[in-house]
């Protein structure tokens, strides 16, 4: 089957298999097929998502050395590279949340390092939930957890969880894939929406590795999908391996969109305008600690503001509700 025929069949509802997805990832940037790929992904998001743009906001609520020691993260305990350590208190979080709500967000994420105590997270989350309008989804981005914790998150009022099996889990991290997958299973068991991402993508990762995670996301009936390129953080073990260019991230985003068929939104991170022509309709605004940043307040460094994200979606022709 030609690439043109393959892309046409995807529009008609065909599910891509691994070999077909890898063939799309191998397309040359200079080829017409490459641009047909981007066009197909763009068309599917514009039509299936009613040309609606979405902005999610995330606050990293602590900046502390993390024992999971991911080789790409600025907060790994063996290479911690933020200038300070801290934990946000509830007053700080509510003040920031008020500003985010005023600027207009669709989903709100609370992120912690893997060692952050669940009891403290639950306590903060209960207060946050009371101040979060019902039309804004509430998403947990925390360490691995069991069924009891998943039920607790649901009871508090979380509507979803960001959780993934990262590329080279157990090699570039100290967590086994089995642990990550167990958490994915309990997220599904309690009917929390799953937010998934193929990440953190570096030049050394094979297309086979990337497609394995795309297919995993599809198997979990993902609602919101993303791809993220690794940002080389100085002092981290993977710094010297560099990063992929924006055009490669754009191609990966297009293929991921077609493979995973997310039900609500597609994201590429960090933000580039190029990816917005390939099916990406959702962007993140980030505040507080960020594993890709050496500044402890990423909103003053790498992180986009809510208004910047809405402006970029508008520039790409997406309907916005800011």
N, C-alpha and C positions, 0 to 999 in steps of 0.2 A: 504494500500500500504506500502510495506517495505521501509526503508530508502534507500536501494540500488536501488530499482525501482524508488523511488522519484527522486533521484539524476540523474539517467539515463534519466528520462523524462525531467528534467531541461536542460540537454544537447541537447535534441530534441526540445527545445523551450517552454516548459511549464512555465507558470507564477505561482510562488508560492503564495498561499494565507496566511492569517495571521496564521492560525492554523498550517500549514505545516512549516512556518518559525520558529514558536515557538518550534515545535518539533525538528527542527535541532539545535536550540540554547540550547535545553535541553540535547543534546548528551553528554555522559560521555567522558572525555578526554582519558580514558583508552580503549575505545571501538574501534573496527575496523571501525564502521560507522563514528566516528569522523574523522579518517584519510581519509576515502573516501570523506567526505565533503571537507576537505582541498584540496585533489587531484582534485576534480571536479572544485572548484573555481580557482585553479592554472591553470588547463587545459584550462578553458574558457578564462582567461585573456591572457595566452600565445598565444592561437590561434587567438582570436578575435582582440587582439591588436598587432598582428604580433611580439610578444616577444619584443616589444619596451618599453624601460624605459623612463620616463619623469621626469624632475626636474623643479619645480616651485619655485620662490623666492618671498618673501614678506617683505616689509619694513613697520614697524609700525612707522608712521610719527609724532606721538605725544605721550608724557607720561604725562598725566594729570588726576586728579580725574574725574570720570565719574558718572553722576547723575543716570544712569540706575542701578548702585549699585549691579551688579551680585554677588552672594554670593561665586562664585568660582574664581573671577577675582582679580588680584593684583591691579587693578586700580579703583575698586569701591570706591566712594568718602567717604564712612563711614569706610573703612578699607584700604585705599591707602597704599601700602607697598613698592613702589619704593623709592629710596633714594633722588630723585630729580624730578623736572618737567621740560619739555622742549617741543619745537616744532622744527622739522627740517626745515631748509630753503631750497630753491630750489638748491642752490649750493651744499649743503651737499648731497641732494638726487641725483643730477646728477653725482656727484663723485662716490657714491655708485653704482648707476645704471651702470656706465661704467665698473666697476669691475665685476658686475654680468653678464653683457653681454659677457665680455671677457671669463668668465668661462663656459658659455654656459647654457642658460635657455630656457625653452619652453614657460612659462607664467610668467608674472610679476604682482604682487598684490601691491596695495597701501592700507594700513589699517589705520583707525582712530578710536578713541573712538566715542561713539554715539553723543557727544556734539560738535564735531569739526565742525566749520562752513562750510556749503556746498560751499559758495562763495570762501573761501580760498582753499578748495579742488579742485574746478573747475579750479581755476587759476593755481595751481601747476600742475594739471593733463594735462592741455593744453601744458605746456612746456615739461613735461615728454613724452607725446605722440610724439612730434617732434623728440625726441632723441631715441625713441624705434623702432628698426627695424620692418618691416612689418611682419616678420615671428614669432614674439613674441606676444602672446596674452596679452591683457591689461585688468586687472580685478580689480573691485572696491570691497573693504571690508569695508563698512561704516554702519552708522545707518540706521534706517528705512526711506523710502522716498516714494514720490508720483509719479504719472505718469509724471508730468512735469519734475521732477528731473531725472527720468529714461530716458526720451527723451534727456535730456541734456547730460547725461553720454554717450548715444549712439552717439550724435553729436560730442562730444569731441574725440571719437575714442575708447571708452571702448568696448571690445568684450564680456565681461561677468561680472557677479557679484557673489560674495560669500554671500549667505544669507540663513538662516535656521530658523526653529522653534525649539528652543533649548529644551532639556529635562526639564520638569517642568517649562516651561515658565510661568511667572506670579506668581510663587511660589519662585523659586530661583533667579528670576529677577523681575524687576518692569514693564516689558512690557507685554501686553496682547497678547495671541496667535493670536488674530484677526489682530492686528497691523502687526505682522510678516508675516502673510499669505497675507495681502493686499500688502505688498512689494513684496512677491513672485509673486503675480498676475501681478504687473506692470512690473516686470522683464520679465515675459513671454510675456506680451503684446507688448513690444518693441523689442522682439526677441534677448535679451541678453542671452548668454549661462549661465545656472545656475550651480553653484558649490555648492553642498550640503553635509552635514555631519550629522551623528548621534552623538550628543555631548552635553555637556561633560559627558561621561558615568562614573558613580560611582557605588560602590557596592550596593547602595540602589535602583537602577533603575530596574524595572521589565522587563522581556523580552517582555511583551505586549507593554510597552512604547517604547522600541527600535524598534520593528517591525512597530508600528504606523508611526514612522518617515521614516523607510525604504520604506513603501508603499507610503507615501507622496512624497518622492523623485521620485519614479517610475511614479507616477501620473503626475509629472511635467516634465517627459521625460528628466531626468538628464543626462548631458553630462559627468561630472566629479563627482565622489562620494567619500565619505570618512567616516571613523569612528574615533573618538578621545576619549581616556580615560581622565578623569579629573586628573590633577596633583594637589595634595594637596599643596596649597600655604600657608605657615605660615601666620597667622593673618587673613585669610579669614574665614567666617562663616562655610564653609563646610570642612575645613581642617581636623577635627577630623573624618570625615567619611571615609577617606583613599582613596585608589585607587584599581582598578581591576588589576590582574596580566597580564603579556604579553600573556600568553596562552589563557586567556579569551578574550582579545582584538583580538587575532588571530582568534578565533572561530567566534566572532561577525563580523569581517571583511569578513570572508568566506561567512557567511549567507547573509550579506549585498550585497556582490558582486552578489550572485545568485538571490536575490530578486529584486534589483534595475536595474540590467542589464545596467550599465553606457555605454555610447556610445564611450567614449574616454579613460578614465583612472579610476583606483581605488587606493585610498590612505588609509593608516592607520597612526595615529598620536598619540603621538609622535613616532618617528622612532624606530622600533625594527626589527632586522633581521628576527625574526620568522614569521612576517606577510608577508614577501616577498615570502613565500612558499604557500601562500593562496590567490593569485589573486591580490596582491598589486603590481602595476607597476609604481607608481608615488610617489615621496617624495618632501618634502618642505625644503627649506633653509630659515631661518628666521633672520631678522635684525631689529634693532631698538627696540621699545617697544613690549612686549609680555605679554598677560594676564596671562600666566602660569609661569611667572618668576618675581623674585624680583630684578633682575639686569635690569637697564634701557637700556642696550645694550645687547640684548639676544644673539647676535653672539659671545659674550665673555663668555657666560654661557650655557644656555640650547640649543640655536639654532645651527642647523647644517649649515655648509658652503655648497656652491654649489658643491665644489669638494668632500666633504665628502659624499654628497648624490649620486653623480655619482659613486663614488667608491663602495658604498653599493649596488647600482643596478647592477654594474658589478659583484660583488661578488655573487649575486643571479642569474647570468646568463642572465640578460637582456641586449639587445643591447643598447649601449649608444652612444651618439653623442657629448661627451665632447671634 
